[in-house]
Amino acid sequence: MVRICILKLLIMLDSIQIGKMAPNFVTVGVYKNRLGKIRLSDYHGKKYVILLFYPANFTSVSSTELIQLSDRISEFRKLSTQILGVSVDSPFSHLHYLLSKRSQGGVDQLNYPLISDLNQTITKKYKLLTDDGFAFPGLFIIDKEGIIQYYTVNNLLCGRSVNELLRILRSIQYLKENPGQACPVDWKSGNKILYSHPLKSKVYFKTLYSNKKN
């Protein structure tokens, strides 16, 4: 019984949670067709990080996601955010993927690094390793302090939404800059906000619903 309790405690301490530090890592990445070392903690105090896990290079859904994120990189840069793509492929597989034309299922001219997790260490740390040894399509938003602010895991065959990712990222940054406030459903920049205190949010609900039938 004691052993079971200890194991449960260790699992809880080692679990991925919102508001907890993102597990650090050092690995090899490929950017602009060059190999180099990438350390997650190097972005602390400088940028938000979107850590995008995908199953493998040349998987069809992943290619559409990676390309769309790259084509909209300016929107992420305006939000001081670095995108890092992660898979269990080798650096040389990444290089081949990056050199392959988009018309052939590749991701040439990608505007952010792809990092290698060949030994599956990072994928395991983030609890995304499948039984087949690939990564589930997980996505993490990590703030400048290295804290996990958001994460999601998709079905392997369901592509992720760049528009929704940007909406969530803007919401998180807005809340960091405006303590005590909260973003309601489908919130976008410029929309009315809520307050985290229920009593203060009565005005919002009164304005929104007072003229509507229950």
DRENPAZA-522920 format. One record per residue: x negated, y, z of N, C-alpha, C, O in turn; residue in three letters. Coordinates in steps of 0.2 Angstrom, whole numbers, plus 5000, padded with zeros to 4 digits. Layout:
<pts>
XYZXYZXYZXYZALA ...
</pts>
This chain:
<pts>
499649945000500050005000499650065000499750114996MET 499050065004498650125005498250134998498150184996VAL 498050074995497750084989498150114983497950144979ARG 498750094983499250114978499350194979499350234974ILE 499450214985499450284987498850324984498950384981CYS 498250294985497650334983497650334976497450384973ILE 497850284972497850284965498350334962498150364957LEU 498850334965499350384963499150454964499250504960LYS 498750474970498450534971497950554966497850604964LEU 497550504964496950514959497250534953497050574949LEU 497850494951498150514944498450584944498350614939ILE 498750604950499050674950498450724950498550774946MET 497850714953497350754953497050764946496750814944LEU 497050704942496750704936497250724930497050714924ASP 497850744932498350754927498350814924498050864927SER 498550824918498650884914499250924916499750904916ILE 499150984919499751024921499651094919499151124919GLN 500251124918500251204917500051234923500151214929ILE 499651284923499351324928498651294931498351324936GLY 498451234928497851204930497251224925497451234919LYS 496651214927496051224923496151174917496251114918MET 495951194911495951144906495251114906494751144908ALA 495251044905494651004905494151034901494251044895PRO 493551044903492951074899492651014895492750964896ASN 492351034889492050984885491451024881491451084880PHE 490950984879490451004874490450954869490350894870VAL 490450974863490450924857490150964851490051024851THR 490150924846489950954839490550974835491050934834VAL 490551034832491051054828490751074821490151084820GLY 491251084816491051104810491451164808492051164808VAL 491051214806491451284804491051314798490351314798TYR 491351334793491051354787490451304784489951324782LYS 490651244785490251194782489551184786489051154783ASN 489551204792488951204796489151164803489651174805ARG 488651124805488751084811488451124817487951154816LEU 488851134823488551164828488851144835489451104835GLY 488651164840488851144847489451184849489451254848LYS 489951164851490551194854490751174861490751114862ILE 490751224865490951214872491551254874491551314873ARG 492051224877492651264878492551324883492851374882LEU 492151314888492051364893491751424890491751474893SER 491451424884491151484881491651534879491451594878ASP 492251514879492851564877493151594883493551644883TYR 492951574889493151594896493051674896492451694895HIS 493551714898493451784898493351824892493351884892GLY 493451784886493351814880494051804875494251854873LYS 494251744875494851734870495351684873495151644877LYS 495951684871496351624872496151574867495851584862TYR 496351514869496151454864496751414863497151394867VAL 496851394857497351354855496951284853496651284848ILE 497051234857496751174856497251124852497751104855LEU 497151114846497551074842497351004840496850994836LEU 497650954843497450884842497850864836498450874836PHE 497550824832497850784826497550714826497050704827TYR 497950674823497750604823497150584819496650554822PRO 497050614813496450594809496450634803496950664801ALA 495850644800495750684794496150644788496150584788ASN 496350684784496750664778497450634780497750604775PHE 497650644786498350624787498750684785498650734786THR 499350664781499650714777499950764781499950824779SER 500350754787500650804791500150854794500250914794VAL 499550824796499050864799498750914794498650964796SER 498650894788498350934783498850994782498551054781SER 499450984782499951044781499851094787499951154786THR 499851064793499751104799499151144799499151204800GLU 498551114798497951144798497851204793497551254794LEU 498151184787498151234781498551294783498351354782ILE 499151284786499551344787499251384793499351444793GLN 499051354798498651394803498151434800498051494802LEU 497751404796497151444793497351504789497051554789SER 497951494785498151544781498451604785498551654782ASP 498651594791498951644795498451664801498651684806ARG 497751654800497251664805497251734807497151744813ILE 497451784803497351854805497851864811497751904815SER 498451834811498951844816498651814823498851844828GLU 498351764823498051744829497451784831497351794837PHE 497051804827496451844828496751914832496351934836ARG 497251944829497552004832497751994839497752034843LYS 497851924841498051904848497451884852497551844857LEU 496851894849496251874853496251794854496151774860SER 496451764849496551684850496051644845496051664839THR 495751594848495351554844495651484843495851454848GLN 495751464837496051394836495451344835494951354832ILE 495551284838495051234838495451174836495851144840LEU 495251144830495651074828495151014831494551014831GLY 495550964834495150914837495450844834496050834834VAL 495050804832495150734831494650684832494050714834SER 494750624832494250574834493750554828493350504829VAL 493750594823493350584817492650614819492550654823ASP 492150584815491450604816491350674813491750694809SER 490850714814490650774811490650774804490750814800PRO 490350714801490250704794490950694791491050714785PHE 491350664794492050654791492350724791492750734786SER 492250764796492550834796492250874790492650904787HIS 491650864789491350904783491650874777491750924772LEU 491750814776492050784770492750814769492950834763HIS 493150814774493750844774493750914772494250944769TYR 493350954775493251024774493051044767493151094764LEU 492650994764492451014757492950984752492851004746LEU 493450954754493950924749494450974748494651014752SER 494650984741495151024739495851014742496050954744LYS 496251064743496851064746497351014741497750984744ARG 497251024735497650984730497450914731497850864728SER 496950894734496750824735496850804743496650744745GLN 497250844746497350824753496850844758496950834764GLY 496350884756495850914760496050984763496651004762GLY 495551014766495751074770495151124768494951164773VAL 494951134762494451174761494551254762495151274763ASP 494051294764494151364766494551364772494851414773GLN 494451324777494751324784494451384788493851394788LEU 494851424791494651484795494451474802494451514806ASN 494351414804494251394811493851324812493951284807TYR 493551314817493151244817493551184818494151184821PRO 493351134816493551064817493051034822492451034820LEU 493251004828492750974832492850904833493450874832ILE 492350874834492250794833492350764840492050794845SER 492750714841492850684847492750604846493150564847ASP 492250594843492050524840492150474846492350414845LEU 491850494852491850444858492550444862492650414867ASN 493050484859493750494862493750524869494250514872GLN 493150554871493150574878493650634879493950634884THR 493650684874494150744875494850724875495250744879ILE 494950674870495650654869495950614875496450624877THR 495450574878495650544885495750594890496250584894LYS 495350644891495450694896496050734895496350754901LYS 496350744889496950774888497550724888498050744886TYR 497450664889497950614890498350604883498950594883LYS 497950604877498250604871498050544867498250534861LEU 497650494870497450444866497950384865498350364869LEU 498050364858498650314857498350244858497650244858THR 498750194858498450124858498050104852497650064853ASP 498150144847497750124841497050164840496750164836ASP 496950204846496350244846496350314842495750334841GLY 496950334841496950404838497250454843497350434849PHE 497350514841497550564845498250584844498450584838ALA 498750584849499350614847499350684845498850714847PHE 499850704842499750784840499950824846500550854846PRO 499450834850499550874856499350944854498850954850GLY 499650994858499351064857499351104864499851094867LEU 498851134865498751174871498651244870498151264866PHE 498951284874498751354874498351374881498651354886ILE 497751394880497351404886497151474886496951504881ILE 497251504892497151584893496451594894495951554894ASP 496251664894495551684895495251654901494551654902LYS 495651644906495351614912495251534912494951504917GLU 495451504906495351434906495851394908495851334909GLY 496451434910497051394913497551374907497651414902ILE 497851314908498351294903498951324904499251324910ILE 499251364899499851404900500451364896500951384897GLN 500251324892500751284888500451224885499951224882TYR 500851174884500651114880501351084877501851084881TYR 501251044872501751004869501450944865500850954863THR 501850894865501550834861502150814856502650804858VAL 501950804850502450794845502450714843501950684844ASN 502950704839503050634836502450644830502350694827ASN 502150584829501650584824501850604817501450634813LEU 502450604815502750614809503050684808503350704803LEU 503050724814503450784814502950844814502550854819CYS 502950884809502550944809502750994814503251004816GLY 502251034816502351084821502451154818502251164812ARG 502751194821502951264819502451314820502351324826SER 502151344815501751404817502151464819501851494824VAL 502751474817503151534819503251524827503251574831ASN 503451464829503551454836502951454840502951484846GLU 502451434838501751434841501651514842501451534848LEU 501651554837501551624838502051654843501851704847LEU 502651634843503151664848502951644855502951694859ARG 502751584856502551564863501951604865501951624871ILE 501451604861500851634862500951714864500651734869LEU 501351744860501551814862501951824868501751864872ARG 502351774870502751774876502251764882502351804887SER 501751724881501351704887500851774888500751794894ILE 500651804883500251864884500651914886500351954890GLN 501251924884501651974887501751964895501752014898TYR 501951904897502051894904501451904908501451924914LEU 500851884905500151904909500051974910499851994915LYS 500352014905500252084906500752124910500752174912GLU 501352084911501952114914502152064920502652034919ASN 501852064925502052014931502752034933502952094934PRO 503051984935503751994938504251984932504851984934GLY 504051984926504551984921504651914918504151874920GLN 505151904914505251834911505551844904505851894903ALA 505351794900505551794893506151754892506151694893CYS 506751774890507351734889507251694882506751694879PRO 507851654881507851604875507651644869507951694868VAL 507251614865507051644858506851714858506851744853ASP 506551734864506251794865505651814859505251774858TRP 505751874857505251894852505051964854505352004858LYS 504451994852504152054854504652114853504952114847SER 504852154858505352204857506052184860506452234860GLY 506152124861506852104863506852124871506352134874ASN 507452114873507652134880507252074884507252014882LYS 507052094890506752044895507152034901507652064903ILE 506951974904507251954911506751974916506151994915LEU 506951964922506551974928506451904931506951864931TYR 505951884934505851824937506251814943506451764945SER 506451874947506851874952507651874950507851914946HIS 508051824952508751814949509151874950509551894946PRO 509051914956509551974957509352024952509852064950LEU 508752034950508552094946508752074939508852124934LYS 508952014937509151994930509852004929510151984924SER 510252024934510952024934511152074928511652064925LYS 510752134928510852184922510852154915511252164911VAL 510352104914510352074908510952034906511252044901TYR 511151994911511751954910512351994909512851974905PHE 512452044913513052084913513052114906513552124903LYS 512452144903512452174897512652124891512952144886THR 512352064892512452024886513151984886513351974881LEU 513351974892513951934892514651964894515151934894TYR 514552024897515152054899515752064895516352064896SER 515552074888516152084883516252024879516652024874ASN 515951964882516151904878516551854883516551864889LYS 516951814879517451774883517051714885516651684882LYS 517151694891516851634894517051574891516851514892ASN 
</pts>
